Amino acid sequence: MGIPKEFRIKNSNEFSSIRNSGLRRVLPHFITQLKFVDSDKQESTQATRLGIIVSRRVGNAVIRNRGKRIFRRLFYKHHLLLPVGSQLIVVLRLGFDRVSFAKLESDFVETCAWYGKKFTQSHKIG
């Protein structure tokens, strides 16, 4: 089933753009990069979107797919913490499967809050 299409990043050009110009945060079990969408640019979608990258070195297909399911669930549950219209990429790292879901969730929520704080600091009116 997964998350709805309007919440997904699928195009490789979008992945490249976010990876090159996004704000990056490195955690022990995953890396996130977020690109804020300018309010001046009116895009076709204002939904916060997610892309997940998992390389083969992380584990076999079962582990990689489990990681994608976990982070889709976390994103869908906590995407309101992120700035509206932003684009988030999550890169899973080796060993994420040895950490509890609660730890991954707390790290993800902390990261979302960190991005929200950065966004409000960079877009203060004054």
Buried (B, 14 or more C-beta within 10 A) or exposed (E): EEBEEEBBBEEEEBBEBBBEEBBEBEBEBBBBBBBBBEEEEEEEEEBBBBBBBBEEEBBEEEBBEBBBEBBBBBBEEBBEBBBEBBBBBBBBBEEBBEEEEEEBBEBBBEBBEBBBEBBEEEEEEE
